Amino acid sequence: MAVQYDWFLHQLDISNAFLHGNLQEDVFMQQPPGFIDPSKPSYVCQLQKSLYGLKQAPRAWYDKLFHALVSLGFTNSQSDCSLFVKLQPFPVLVLVYVDDILVTGPNTSLCQSFIQQLSSLFPVKDLGPLHYFLGLEVHRSADGIFLSQSKYALDLLVKTSMAGCKPCPTPLGTQKLDHTGALLADPKEYRSIVGALQYLTWTRPDLSFAVNQVCQFLHCPRDSHFQAVKRILRFLKGSLDQGMWFKKCPLHLTAYSDADWAGCVFDRRSTSGYCIYLGSNLISWSAKKQPTVARSSTEAEYRSLAHTAAELTWICKIFKDVAFHLTIIPTLWCDNVSAISLASNPVFHARTKHVEIDYHYIRELVLAKLLHVQYINTQFQVADIHTKSLSKARFRYLQSKLSLGPPPFSLRGCKESHI
């Protein structure tokens, strides 16, 4: 929305946030060294405010900030507790992550006024237009907003001694991972790298399935699994400057849902994947193994449809909280005709009693005309990239549909040439 309507977008930081929270419980601490009262050396201090290190500190700070924002006329979103909204006279949206805050809205003066009001309550540092938030590099230009983690990715390659490796065209080979190969003598490095790769998927949806696969062997990694991690790093080396673009476009929700039936060779569970677009911008994606075994491809696809529909519903609720109304009913694309029939036909149930009741949630949305489920040919199924390893040509084709691209300027060379 900030891109579509050219909204004001600033980032704030609260200094020593946890020290502002008021404790509700009785918490005592020993007198700190150098400040012990000679007349009462055995006494302890009762804390009125929270301190860093207390388990109550995060909750105490959130409660303090919550009441401060409510006193300024904001309401908390019912769908996301970190989102606060003030709709009158013009919308002002506040997104909170601990002590890092984003402020956006169509009216610059109202947003600046809010920042001044918040500064009177807490020591606020206005960091200016959004440029770096939670490890994400943000570049705003006339084309839109570009999010990337290039520095994070480069640091990861340096840390793993892979900065000079040969690039690879795909993050995962076509051969499925198994339990062959020797156990790693020290699995800590494997787990550390995989954990770092997980955070990288915030701006690299093309890594989601590959990272999902290597995450399944954290408890007992082998040499073959470590080689798969190195392949991901090699792929990363060849696409360091890639990031996500958010551009102006007609705003309507479109989703793609897919499943790889019984794809896991160990427990025969299926993998669900989805991509959700707002206009042409990818805003949500997932690659996740299903919690139970599906007895048919229809059941696997239907479960994936239900997960995607739940995510769509949550996004619609967020839009409702910020008073943004979609004019077109969201469309969910699926490449399984039987799953579509199961979702849209309320009497088609005789052979599907083994499907759990909660997965019929999507059927209620279809009957209430809150969602359209339509067929798409497998060749054009974007979510296919989140369910299985693909050939180079197929991967490149689907990757081009994920709103990924280079930055609005070169990250190398002379800056003056781009002024």
N, C-alpha and C positions, 0 to 999 in steps of 0.2 A: 504493500500500500504506500509505503514511503517512496518507493521508486515510481509507482504509477502516478502519484499526485504531487511529486516533488516536495515532500514534507520535510520540515525541520527534523534533523536527526543528530543528537548530541549524546556523548557518553559522560557519565559522572563517576566519581569514586568517593566513598565515605572513609575518612581517615579513622583508624582504630575502631572499626565498626562494633566489634564485640564488647568493647568497654562501655558502650552506651546502654546495654540491655539491663533491665531491672529484674533481679532474681525473685522468684515467687517462693522458692523453697529456702529452708534454713541451711546455709552453707558456711562452714567454718574453715579457717586456714591458720597455719602456724605463723607467728610473727616472722617477717622476712629478716634475713641476716643484715645487720647494720641498723635495723630499726626496732630492735627489741627494747621494750620498756624495762629499765633496770629494777623498778619497784614491783613489776609483775611479769617476771620472765616466763612463767608457766602458763600465762593466759593465752588464749587464741582469739583471732579476729573473726567477727561475723561479717560476711560480705553483704553489701547492699546492691552492688553492681556486679555484673559478670566479668570474668577474666578469660583471657585466651587460655585454652587448655581444659576449661570446664565443659563437661558434656551438655550442660544447660545453656552454654553461651550462644550457639546458633539459634535456638528457639527463642531465647530472651531477646536477641537482636531483631529477629523477624517480628516478634510481637511489638517491639518498640517502633519499628519502621511501619508496621501495619497500622497502628493507631495514629501515627503521625500523618500518613497518607490519607487515612479516613477523615482526620480533622481538616484536611485541605480540600475535602470534597470528592475524593476518589472512592471508587468501589472496587472490591476484589473480584476478579473473574471467577465464575463458578467452575470453569473448566481448567484453569491454570492458576494456581495460587501465587505464581510469581508475576502475574500480569495485573496491573491496576489501571482503571479507566475512569476518566472524567469526560463526560460528553457535552456539557454545557459551559459556556456558549458555543465553543468549538471543541472537538475531541482533542484530548491530551492522553497519550498512552505511555505508561511507565513499566518497563520490564526490569525485574530485579534478579540478580544472581549474587547472593550474599552481600558484598559491599560494592559490586559493580552494577551500575544502573544505566539503562538506555531511556532516553526521553524523545518522543516523536509526536508530531501533530501538524495540522495544516496551518496553524497560526503561530508564527514565530514569537510574537510578543507574549502570548499566553504561555508558551513553553519557557521563555526566559523568565517570566514572572514566577512560574512554578519553581524554577531553579533557585531564584532568590529567596522564595519562601522556605524551601527545603534547607537552604544555607543558614537560615536563621534558627533552625532546629538542630542541625548537625554540621560538623566541619566538612563541607562539600568541596571537592576539587572538580571544577568544570574542565574536562579534558578536550573540549571543543568538538568539532564534527567527528563522527564515528570513523576511526581509522584502524584500531586494533582492539579486539574484544575477545577475552578468554582464549587467546592463542590464534584467533582468526584475523587475518589481514583483510581489511576492508578498503576498497578503492571505489570512490564514487566519481562518475564521469557523465557526460551527456548521454552515453549509451545505456547507463543504468548503474547497478552496484555489482562489483566483482568481489567474491569471497575466495580466499585461498589460504593455504598453510604451507607455502613454499619454504619459508625459513624453518619451520618445524620439520618438514620432510628432509631438508638438506642437513639439519642438525642430526636427524635420525640416521641418515646415511653415513655421516662422519662418525657418529658414535659406534656404529656397527662395522666400521672399516669397509664400507661398500661404496664410498664416494667415487672410486675409480673403476667400478664394475662395468661390465658390458650391458647396455640396455636390453630389455626383453619386450616383445610386442604385446604379450598378454600376461596378466598376473597369476594365472593358474594353468597348468598343463591339462591335457584332455584325459590323462590317466587319473583315476580316483585314488585318494590317499587311503592307505591301509596300515596295518600294524607290522609290516615287514621292516627289517632294518634293526640295527643295534640301538639300544636305549642310550639317550644322552647322559654322559657322566654328570653334568651339571645343568639341570633344566632351567636354572634361574635366568640365564641369558635369553633363552627361547621365550619364556613367559614375559620378560621385560619388553622384548621387541614386539611381541604380539599385542601386549597392552598398549604400546605406543601406536601401533597400526590401527587399533580400534578407534583411538581419538582422531586419527587422520580421516576416517570415513565420514566425518562431519561435512567435509567439502569434496570428498572423492567417492561418490556413489558407485563408481566403477570398481572399487576395491571391496565392496561390501560382501559379496559371495566368497571371494578368496579369503578374506579375513575371517569370515564365519567358519570356513572349513578348518583353518589352522587353529582356531580357538577351541575346537572339539578335542584337541589332543594335549591340552595344557597339563592334565594330571599325569600323563606318561608320554612325553614327547620322544620321538625317535629321530634318527639321522634323516630319514626320508621327509619327515615333517619339517625339519630345520632347512632342508633344501627347498621345500615349498615356500618357506618364509623368505629365503634368499631370493627366490624368483619374484616374489612380490616387491622386494626392494629393488631388484633389477628393473622391473616394470616402472617403479617409481622414479628411478634414475632417468628414464627416458621421457618422463612427463612431469618434471618438477614444476613447470610454470603453469600447469593446468589448475583451473579453479571453477567455481560455479558463477554463472551470470544470472542476474535478475534484471529483466528488461521490461519496458512498457509494452502492454499487449491487452487485448480484451480479456476481462477477468471472468473465468468460468472454471469449475472444477472438473477435472478428468482424471480417471485412475485406471491403471492396468494391473491385473492380478493374474498370477501364474503359480503353478506348483509342479515340482518334479516328483512324480509318484514313486515311492519306495526307493528313492535315490541313494539312501545310505546303505552301504553293503554290510554294515554291522548289525543294525537293528531294524532295517527296512522302513524307517520313518521317512516321511516326505519332507521336502523343503518348500516353504512358502516364500513368495517374493511379490512385492508390489512397488509401483511408482505412482505418485500422485502429483498432478500438475495444476497450478493456478495459471490459466492461460497457457503460455508456452514455457513457463518457469517451473522446474522441478522443486517441490517444497517438502516432500516427505518420501522416504523409501525404506525398504526393509528386506533383509534376507535372513530367514530364521527357520530352523528345523521345527517341525510340528511336534507337539508333546506326546501324541499317541499315534499308533500305526493305523493308516487308512486301508480299508479293505478293497477299495477300488480307486481308479483315477478320478472318478466323479466325486467321491468323498473328499479326496485330497484337494481337488480344485475348489470344492464348495467351502471347505474350511478356510482356504486362502481367501475366497471371496468374502467370507464373514469377517476375517481379520481386517481386510482392506475397507470393508463397509464401516467397521467400528472406527477406524482412523478417519475416514471421511466424515462420520458423524461428529467426532471430536473437533475437527477443523471447522465444521459448520457452526458448532456451538461457540467456538472462539470468535468467528465472524459475527455471530449474534451478540456476543458480549461487547464488541466494539462498534455495534450498530452498522455493520456492513452487510448489505442484503444481496444475495446472489439472485440474478434474474433468470438463470437457467438451472434446471435440476441437474445435479452432478451425474455424470455418466461413468459407469464402471465397465471396462472392456475385459472380456474373458475369452479364451480360445477353446473352451470345452462346452459343447452344445448341451450335454446332459446336465451339467451344473447350472447353466442358464435356465433350462427348463425347470429344474428343481427349485430355483429361486423365484421364478415368476408364476408357476402353476401350483395353486394351493391344494390341489387334489392329487398331485403326482407324488405319492408318498408310500405306496405299498411296498416298494423294494428298497426303501431308504430308512427303515425304522432303526437301523443300527447307528445312524447319524445322531449324535447327541442333540438334545433339544436346543441348547444355547446357540447352535449354529444355524438355527432357523430364524435367528434375529434378522438376517438379511432379507428373508422373505417378507417380514413385516414392513421393512422399509420400502420394498418394491410395491407391495399392495397399497401402502399409504402414499404412493407416488412421490416419495422423497428421494428416490434413486432409480436410475435407468441402468439395467444390465444388458449389455449388447455383445454380440459375437465379433471377434476379430481374428483374422487369419494368423496362425502361429508365426508366419514369416514376419509379421509386423508387431508381434507381442513384445513390447519394450521390457516388461518385467522378466523376460526370459534370461536376462543378464544376471538376475539375482537368484536363480534357481539351479544353475548348472554351469560347468566349465564349457567354454565354446571355442570354436576354431578362430583363427586370427581374423578372417574376413567377417565372420558373424559378430565377433566381439567388437570390432571397429565400427560396424554398422550401428549396433545398439548403443555403443558408447557415444556416438554422435547425436543421439536423441536425449542425452541426460543433462542438457544445459551446461555442459562443460566447454571450456575454451581457454585461450591464452588471455593474459591480462591486457588492459587497455593501453599499456605501454610496455616497452621492452624493459626487462629487469637487468639487462646488461648494456654496457656502452655508455656513451656520454649523455647526461641528462639534458644538456642544452639543446640537443637536436630534437627534443620532443616538446620544447616550450613554444 
